[in-house]
């Protein structure tokens, strides 16, 4: 099995025509080579050796407890507690089975250590040999493509931002029973949780957590140019950014093929009222007055507030930008802020988290484009029920993974959003408790179907803005994007 996978990694013969494009796009951008550069997403975390089985019970979802910031000593895996009442039929682990798990190297490294410890303990409890592998987030799509081609590799894996449940739907186990049980137990899935991974009525992936994208800004730099708080709307933010760049404190939104480029520019587009598709997901609507206004705004923001480094950023680029002390603001997950607290306290003390600005016009609003991760189980898993059982028990640990990530892992289920939320007790982070209604995944206002999945995976959104910034007219850039959307929709048999 492993030799087949190794051959596939060197020669990936994609069973679907778009895999080559997906793999190529995923490999754009350089690797982060240090903890500071990657904000914790660099090398693979150590994997614990399987321990001798020891009997215990899974932890229950307890009331939020006091916690320390994520950069302090990572919390240990949850201690055994009384088994919570199950809401429906749940798969049981098979004693003697093995479970290989593939996840990304988390940008908050305390989570990786927690997950390794938890997986080891879970394996001991259930007499299962568990091994967790962590790799760079940018390498996940290529790795999954290779495993799909080989029909071998890991049993359970986590999609990281680039969700491809539709791409691999024929090779993924149906998780509907588990999704229903977990949803019933925790008050139902959030709106974005419902969108991720449901293909033709079957849950082919289950959202693990959302990665929210607030604006992180330098309070002292904004005060220097006359703003005592972060601007509440995009026009005022542009005005402030012009003044900040004149003080050699530019801002930065990546105009490159990376996940941050996808959701940063979707935040702008959606807040201006632009949408990629109709509510039923059957019609391309990217060409609109609102989209044109968003592109024009992006051109002006780049010309007057940014530098050309944003064309080469990977997902760690804006983190490094803020932590360098030069950047005035970024639109990014809280990992940069969390890292600053331990590695650059002066920057942390002069920085803050702000809500996404409000867009102009009658269709404008406050809308944040977010990433989300999701569990998937290959059909060739050693024992699919064991993998599913691990997933269900993992959700019961939401208090723990919320605390160790300082709330970076935003939960996908309604009852998990009750205040106070674990990991967000610190006043500097409490603003993140109010983010659920501001969060939108790719494809707003419609469903996250296969065409939107491919558009997201091939970075059409940041490329639309980049084309305009590099010299095309905003109208031409929008027309190009419309052509890409229609071509991809047609390939997926969507629309007329």
C-alpha positions as CSV (number, residue, x, y, z in Angstrom):
1,X,0.0,0.0,0.0
2,X,2.7,2.5,1.0
3,X,4.8,1.7,-2.1
4,X,1.7,2.5,-4.3
5,X,1.4,5.8,-2.5
6,X,5.0,6.7,-2.9
7,X,4.8,6.0,-6.7
8,X,1.7,8.2,-6.9
9,X,3.5,11.0,-5.1
10,X,6.1,11.0,-7.8
11,X,3.7,10.4,-10.6
12,X,0.2,11.7,-9.8
13,X,-2.2,10.5,-12.6
14,X,-5.4,12.3,-11.7
15,X,-8.6,10.5,-12.3
16,X,-10.4,13.8,-12.8
17,X,-9.4,16.4,-15.3
18,X,-9.0,19.3,-12.8
19,X,-6.6,17.6,-10.3
20,X,-3.5,18.8,-12.1
21,X,-4.7,22.4,-11.8
22,X,-5.6,21.9,-8.2
23,X,-2.2,20.4,-7.3
24,X,-0.3,23.1,-9.2
25,X,-2.3,25.9,-7.5
26,X,-1.8,24.4,-4.1
27,X,2.0,24.4,-4.5
28,X,2.2,28.2,-5.3
29,X,4.0,30.1,-2.6
30,X,7.1,29.2,-0.5
31,X,7.4,27.2,2.6
32,X,7.6,29.1,5.9
33,X,10.9,28.2,7.5
34,X,10.6,29.3,11.1
35,X,8.1,29.5,13.8
36,X,7.9,33.3,13.4
37,X,7.6,33.1,9.7
38,X,4.8,30.5,9.8
39,X,3.3,31.5,13.1
40,X,3.5,27.9,14.1
41,X,2.9,26.3,10.7
42,X,6.4,25.2,9.8
43,X,7.8,21.7,10.4
44,X,5.8,18.6,11.2
45,X,5.0,18.0,14.9
46,X,6.4,14.8,16.5
47,X,4.0,11.9,16.3
48,X,3.6,9.8,19.5
49,X,4.4,6.1,19.4
50,X,1.4,3.9,19.9
51,X,1.1,3.1,23.6
52,X,-0.3,0.0,25.3
53,X,-4.0,0.1,25.6
54,X,-5.4,1.4,28.8
55,X,-9.1,1.5,29.6
56,X,-10.8,4.9,30.1
57,X,-13.8,6.9,29.1
58,X,-14.1,9.8,26.7
59,X,-14.3,13.3,28.1
60,X,-17.6,15.1,28.3
61,X,-18.3,18.6,27.1
62,X,-17.8,20.5,30.4
63,X,-18.6,24.1,31.3
64,X,-16.0,26.6,30.1
65,X,-13.0,26.8,32.4
66,X,-10.4,29.5,33.0
67,X,-7.5,29.1,30.6
68,X,-4.2,30.7,29.8
69,X,-3.2,32.2,26.5
70,X,-2.3,29.7,23.8
71,X,1.4,30.6,23.8
72,X,1.9,29.4,27.4
73,X,2.5,25.7,28.1
74,X,0.1,23.7,26.0
75,X,-2.8,22.1,27.8
76,X,-2.8,18.4,28.2
77,X,-5.3,16.2,26.5
78,X,-8.7,16.2,28.3
79,X,-8.8,13.9,31.3
80,X,-11.2,11.0,31.3
81,X,-14.7,11.9,32.4
82,X,-18.1,10.4,32.4
83,X,-19.2,9.3,28.9
84,X,-21.7,11.9,27.5
85,X,-25.1,10.6,26.4
86,X,-25.0,10.0,22.6
87,X,-27.7,11.7,20.5
88,X,-27.9,8.9,17.9
89,X,-26.2,5.9,16.5
90,X,-22.5,6.3,16.5
91,X,-19.8,4.0,15.0
92,X,-17.7,2.1,17.5
93,X,-13.9,1.7,17.3
94,X,-12.6,-1.7,16.6
95,X,-10.0,-3.1,19.1
96,X,-6.8,-3.9,17.3
97,X,-7.5,-1.6,14.4
98,X,-5.0,1.1,13.2
99,X,-5.8,4.7,12.5
100,X,-3.5,7.0,10.4
101,X,-4.5,10.6,10.6
102,X,-3.3,13.5,8.3
103,X,-3.7,17.1,9.4
104,X,-1.9,20.4,8.7
105,X,0.8,21.8,10.9
106,X,-1.4,24.2,12.8
107,X,-0.5,27.9,13.0
108,X,-1.1,27.7,16.7
109,X,1.4,24.9,17.6
110,X,-0.2,24.3,21.0
111,X,-3.0,22.6,19.1
112,X,-0.7,20.1,17.4
113,X,0.7,19.0,20.8
114,X,-2.7,18.8,22.3
115,X,-4.0,16.7,19.3
116,X,-1.0,14.3,19.5
117,X,-1.6,13.8,23.2
118,X,-5.3,13.3,22.7
119,X,-4.9,10.8,19.9
120,X,-2.4,8.8,21.9
121,X,-4.8,8.7,24.9
122,X,-7.8,7.9,22.7
123,X,-5.8,5.0,21.1
124,X,-4.9,3.6,24.5
125,X,-8.6,3.9,25.6
126,X,-9.9,2.1,22.6
127,X,-7.0,-0.3,21.9
128,X,-6.3,1.3,18.6
129,X,-2.9,2.1,17.1
130,X,-3.1,5.8,16.2
131,X,-0.5,7.8,14.3
132,X,-0.9,11.5,13.5
133,X,1.0,13.1,10.6
134,X,1.3,16.9,10.3
135,X,2.3,18.6,7.0
136,X,2.3,22.1,5.6
137,X,-1.1,23.4,4.8
138,X,-0.1,24.3,1.2
139,X,1.0,20.6,0.8
140,X,-2.4,19.1,1.8
141,X,-4.1,19.2,-1.7
142,X,-1.2,17.6,-3.4
143,X,-1.0,14.9,-0.8
144,X,-4.7,14.1,-1.0
145,X,-4.5,14.0,-4.8
146,X,-1.7,11.4,-4.5
147,X,-3.5,9.3,-2.0
148,X,-6.6,9.4,-4.2
149,X,-4.7,8.3,-7.2
150,X,-3.0,5.4,-5.3
151,X,-6.1,4.4,-3.3
152,X,-3.8,4.2,-0.3
153,X,-2.4,6.3,2.5
154,X,-4.1,7.7,5.5
155,X,-7.5,6.7,6.9
156,X,-8.7,10.0,8.3
157,X,-7.6,13.4,7.2
158,X,-8.5,17.1,7.5
159,X,-9.1,19.3,4.6
160,X,-7.4,22.7,5.4
161,X,-9.2,25.7,3.8
162,X,-9.2,24.1,0.3
163,X,-12.2,21.9,0.7
164,X,-12.5,19.2,-2.0
165,X,-15.3,17.0,-0.8
166,X,-17.0,17.2,-4.2
167,X,-13.7,16.4,-6.0
168,X,-13.3,13.2,-4.0
169,X,-16.9,12.4,-3.3
170,X,-16.7,8.9,-4.8
171,X,-13.8,8.0,-2.6
172,X,-15.1,9.3,0.7
173,X,-17.1,7.5,3.4
174,X,-20.7,8.8,4.0
175,X,-20.5,10.6,7.4
176,X,-24.2,11.6,7.5
177,X,-25.1,9.5,10.6
178,X,-22.1,11.0,12.6
179,X,-23.0,14.5,11.4
180,X,-26.6,14.1,12.5
181,X,-25.6,12.7,15.9
182,X,-23.1,15.5,16.6
183,X,-25.4,18.1,15.3
184,X,-28.3,16.9,17.5
185,X,-26.0,16.8,20.5
186,X,-24.7,20.4,20.2
187,X,-27.7,22.4,19.0
188,X,-27.2,21.9,15.2
189,X,-24.6,23.0,12.8
190,X,-23.9,26.7,12.1
191,X,-24.8,28.1,8.7
192,X,-21.3,27.6,7.4
193,X,-21.0,24.2,9.0
194,X,-24.1,23.1,7.0
195,X,-22.5,24.3,3.7
196,X,-19.3,22.4,4.0
197,X,-19.1,18.8,2.7
198,X,-22.7,18.0,2.0
199,X,-22.8,16.5,-1.5
200,X,-26.1,15.3,-3.0
201,X,-27.6,15.0,0.5
202,X,-24.7,13.1,2.0
203,X,-22.1,14.5,4.4
204,X,-18.8,13.6,2.7
205,X,-16.9,15.9,5.1
206,X,-17.6,17.3,8.5
207,X,-16.5,20.8,9.4
208,X,-14.0,20.8,12.2
209,X,-13.7,24.5,12.8
210,X,-13.8,27.9,11.1
211,X,-10.8,30.1,10.8
212,X,-12.2,33.6,11.2
213,X,-10.4,36.6,9.6
214,X,-10.5,39.8,11.7
215,X,-8.5,42.9,10.9
216,X,-5.4,43.1,13.1
217,X,-4.1,46.6,13.3
218,X,-1.5,48.8,15.1
219,X,-3.3,51.1,17.5
220,X,-0.3,53.4,17.8
221,X,0.2,53.8,14.0
222,X,-3.5,54.7,13.5
223,X,-3.3,57.1,16.4
224,X,-0.4,58.9,14.8
225,X,-2.5,59.7,11.7
226,X,-5.5,60.8,13.7
227,X,-7.6,57.6,14.3
228,X,-8.4,56.5,17.8
229,X,-9.9,53.2,16.6
230,X,-10.0,51.1,13.6
231,X,-12.2,52.5,10.8
232,X,-15.7,51.1,10.7
233,X,-16.2,51.3,6.9
234,X,-14.1,50.6,3.9
235,X,-13.9,54.2,2.5
236,X,-12.6,55.5,5.9
237,X,-10.1,52.6,6.0
238,X,-8.8,53.6,2.6
239,X,-8.4,57.2,3.8
240,X,-6.4,56.0,6.8
241,X,-4.3,53.6,4.8
242,X,-3.1,56.4,2.5
243,X,-1.9,58.4,5.5
244,X,-0.3,55.3,7.0
245,X,1.7,54.4,3.9
246,X,3.0,58.0,3.8
247,X,4.4,57.2,7.3
248,X,6.0,54.0,5.9
249,X,3.4,51.8,7.5
250,X,1.6,50.2,4.5
251,X,-1.2,47.7,4.9
252,X,-1.3,44.3,3.1
253,X,-3.8,41.9,1.5
254,X,-2.2,39.2,-0.6
255,X,-2.6,39.3,-4.3
256,X,-1.2,35.8,-4.8
257,X,-2.4,32.2,-5.0
258,X,-2.9,31.5,-1.3
259,X,-5.8,30.8,1.0
260,X,-5.4,34.3,2.5
261,X,-5.8,35.8,-0.9
262,X,-9.0,33.9,-1.4
263,X,-10.8,35.0,1.8
264,X,-9.3,38.5,2.1
265,X,-10.7,39.6,-1.2
266,X,-13.9,37.8,-0.7
267,X,-14.4,39.9,2.4
268,X,-14.1,43.0,0.3
269,X,-16.3,41.7,-2.5
270,X,-19.1,40.5,-0.1
271,X,-19.0,43.6,2.0
272,X,-19.5,45.7,-1.1
273,X,-22.5,43.5,-2.0
274,X,-20.9,41.5,-4.8
275,X,-21.8,37.8,-5.0
276,X,-20.3,34.9,-7.1
277,X,-23.6,33.1,-7.7
278,X,-27.3,33.2,-7.3
279,X,-28.9,31.9,-4.1
280,X,-29.8,28.6,-5.7
281,X,-26.2,28.2,-6.9
282,X,-27.2,27.8,-10.6
283,X,-26.3,31.1,-12.0
284,X,-23.0,33.1,-12.2
285,X,-23.5,36.6,-10.8
286,X,-19.9,37.8,-10.4
287,X,-20.3,40.5,-13.0
288,X,-22.2,43.3,-11.2
289,X,-21.9,47.0,-10.3
290,X,-21.0,45.9,-6.7
291,X,-18.2,43.7,-7.9
292,X,-16.9,46.5,-10.1
293,X,-16.9,48.9,-7.2
294,X,-15.0,46.3,-5.0
295,X,-12.3,45.9,-7.7
296,X,-12.0,49.6,-8.1
297,X,-11.5,49.9,-4.4
298,X,-8.9,47.1,-4.4
299,X,-6.9,48.9,-7.1
300,X,-6.9,52.2,-5.1
301,X,-6.1,50.5,-1.9
302,X,-3.1,48.7,-3.5
303,X,-1.8,51.9,-5.3
304,X,-2.1,54.1,-2.2
305,X,-1.8,51.8,0.7
306,X,0.3,48.7,-0.2
307,X,3.6,47.6,-1.7
308,X,4.4,45.0,-4.4
309,X,5.5,42.4,-1.8
310,X,1.8,41.3,-1.6
311,X,2.2,39.6,-5.0
312,X,4.6,37.0,-3.5
313,X,3.0,36.3,-0.1
314,X,2.1,32.9,1.0
315,X,-0.3,32.2,3.9
316,X,2.4,33.4,6.3
317,X,3.2,36.5,4.4
318,X,0.8,38.8,6.3
319,X,1.8,37.3,9.6
320,X,5.4,38.2,9.0
321,X,4.4,41.6,7.8
322,X,2.6,42.4,11.1
323,X,5.3,40.9,13.2
324,X,8.1,42.8,11.4
325,X,6.7,46.0,13.0
326,X,6.3,47.7,9.7
327,X,2.7,46.8,8.7
328,X,-0.2,48.9,9.8
329,X,-3.0,46.4,9.4
330,X,-3.8,43.0,7.9
331,X,-6.9,40.8,7.4
332,X,-5.8,37.6,9.0
333,X,-6.6,34.8,11.5
334,X,-5.6,35.6,15.1
335,X,-2.5,33.4,14.8
336,X,-0.3,36.5,14.1
337,X,-1.7,38.2,17.2
338,X,-1.3,35.1,19.3
339,X,2.3,34.7,18.2
340,X,3.1,38.4,18.8
341,X,2.0,38.0,22.4
342,X,4.9,35.6,23.1
343,X,7.5,36.6,20.5
344,X,7.0,40.3,20.0
345,X,5.2,41.7,23.1
346,X,5.8,45.3,22.1
347,X,3.9,44.7,18.8
348,X,1.2,42.8,20.7
349,X,0.7,45.6,23.2
350,X,0.3,48.1,20.4
351,X,-2.0,45.9,18.3
352,X,-5.7,45.0,18.5
353,X,-8.4,42.9,16.8
354,X,-11.1,44.8,14.9
355,X,-14.4,43.9,13.2
356,X,-14.5,43.6,9.4
357,X,-15.4,47.1,8.0
358,X,-18.8,47.8,6.5
359,X,-19.0,48.1,2.7
360,X,-20.8,51.0,1.0
361,X,-24.0,51.1,-1.0
362,X,-27.5,49.7,-0.6
363,X,-26.2,46.1,-0.8
364,X,-23.1,46.8,1.4
365,X,-22.7,45.2,4.8
366,X,-20.2,43.7,7.3
367,X,-19.3,40.3,5.8
368,X,-16.1,38.3,6.5
369,X,-14.9,35.7,4.1
370,X,-13.5,32.8,6.3
371,X,-11.6,29.6,5.9
372,X,-12.9,26.3,7.3
373,X,-11.4,22.9,7.8
374,X,-13.3,19.5,7.6
375,X,-12.8,15.9,8.5
376,X,-12.9,13.3,5.7
377,X,-12.5,9.5,5.7
378,X,-11.2,7.5,2.7
379,X,-13.2,4.5,1.7
380,X,-10.0,2.4,1.9
381,X,-9.5,3.2,5.6
382,X,-8.3,0.3,7.7
383,X,-11.6,0.5,9.6
384,X,-14.0,3.3,8.7
385,X,-16.0,2.9,11.9
386,X,-12.9,3.5,14.0
387,X,-12.1,6.7,12.1
388,X,-15.7,7.9,12.5
389,X,-15.7,7.1,16.2
390,X,-12.5,9.2,16.6
391,X,-14.2,12.1,14.8
392,X,-17.3,11.9,17.1
393,X,-15.2,11.8,20.3
394,X,-13.0,14.7,19.0
395,X,-16.0,17.0,18.9
396,X,-16.6,16.3,22.6
397,X,-13.2,17.9,23.3
398,X,-14.3,21.3,21.9
399,X,-13.6,23.0,25.3
400,X,-10.0,21.8,25.2
401,X,-9.1,22.7,21.6
402,X,-10.8,26.0,22.0
403,X,-8.6,26.8,25.0
404,X,-5.3,25.7,23.6
405,X,-5.8,27.8,20.4
406,X,-7.0,30.9,22.2
407,X,-10.2,30.6,20.2
408,X,-8.5,30.3,16.8
409,X,-10.5,27.1,16.2
410,X,-13.9,28.6,16.0
411,X,-16.5,25.9,16.5
412,X,-19.0,24.6,13.9
413,X,-21.9,23.9,16.1
414,X,-24.5,26.3,17.6
415,X,-24.3,25.4,21.3
416,X,-20.5,25.8,21.2
417,X,-21.0,29.6,20.6
418,X,-22.5,30.3,24.0
419,X,-20.6,32.9,25.9
420,X,-18.1,32.8,27.6
421,X,-16.4,30.8,24.9
422,X,-13.3,28.8,25.8
423,X,-10.1,30.4,24.8
424,X,-11.7,33.9,24.4
425,X,-11.8,34.8,28.1
426,X,-9.0,37.3,27.6
427,X,-10.5,40.8,26.9
428,X,-8.2,41.2,24.0
429,X,-9.8,38.2,22.2
430,X,-13.5,38.6,23.4
431,X,-14.5,40.4,20.2
432,X,-14.2,37.0,18.4
433,X,-17.3,35.8,20.3
434,X,-19.4,38.0,18.1
435,X,-18.2,36.7,14.7
436,X,-20.7,33.9,13.9
437,X,-23.2,36.1,12.0
438,X,-20.4,37.8,10.1
439,X,-18.9,34.7,8.7
440,X,-19.3,33.5,5.1
441,X,-17.6,30.8,3.1
442,X,-16.8,30.9,-0.6
443,X,-19.9,31.0,-2.8
444,X,-22.0,33.4,-0.7
445,X,-25.0,33.7,-1.2
446,X,-25.4,30.2,-2.6
447,X,-24.2,26.7,-1.7
448,X,-20.7,25.5,-1.6
449,X,-20.9,23.1,-4.6
450,X,-18.3,21.5,-6.8
451,X,-17.9,24.5,-9.1
452,X,-17.3,26.9,-6.2
453,X,-14.9,24.3,-4.8
454,X,-12.8,24.4,-8.0
455,X,-13.0,28.2,-8.3
456,X,-11.7,28.5,-4.7
457,X,-9.0,25.9,-5.3
458,X,-7.7,27.7,-8.4
459,X,-7.7,31.1,-6.8
460,X,-9.9,32.9,-9.4
461,X,-10.9,35.5,-6.8
462,X,-7.5,37.0,-5.9
463,X,-6.4,36.7,-9.5
464,X,-9.4,38.9,-10.6
465,X,-8.2,41.7,-8.2
466,X,-4.5,41.1,-9.2
467,X,-5.2,41.5,-12.9
468,X,-6.8,44.9,-12.3
469,X,-4.0,46.0,-9.9
470,X,-1.4,45.0,-12.5
471,X,-3.0,47.2,-15.2
472,X,-6.1,45.6,-16.7
473,X,-9.2,47.8,-16.4
474,X,-11.5,46.7,-13.6
475,X,-14.1,45.9,-16.2
476,X,-11.8,43.6,-18.1
477,X,-10.7,41.8,-14.9
478,X,-14.3,41.3,-13.9
479,X,-15.1,40.0,-17.4
480,X,-12.2,37.6,-17.2
481,X,-13.5,36.3,-13.9
482,X,-17.0,35.9,-15.2
483,X,-15.6,33.8,-18.1
484,X,-13.7,31.6,-15.6
485,X,-16.8,31.1,-13.4
486,X,-19.0,30.2,-16.4
487,X,-16.5,27.8,-17.8
488,X,-16.1,26.0,-14.5
489,X,-19.9,26.0,-13.8
490,X,-20.4,24.4,-17.3
491,X,-17.8,21.8,-16.6
492,X,-19.7,20.8,-13.5
493,X,-23.0,20.7,-15.3
494,X,-24.4,23.7,-13.4
495,X,-26.6,26.4,-15.0
496,X,-27.9,26.7,-18.5
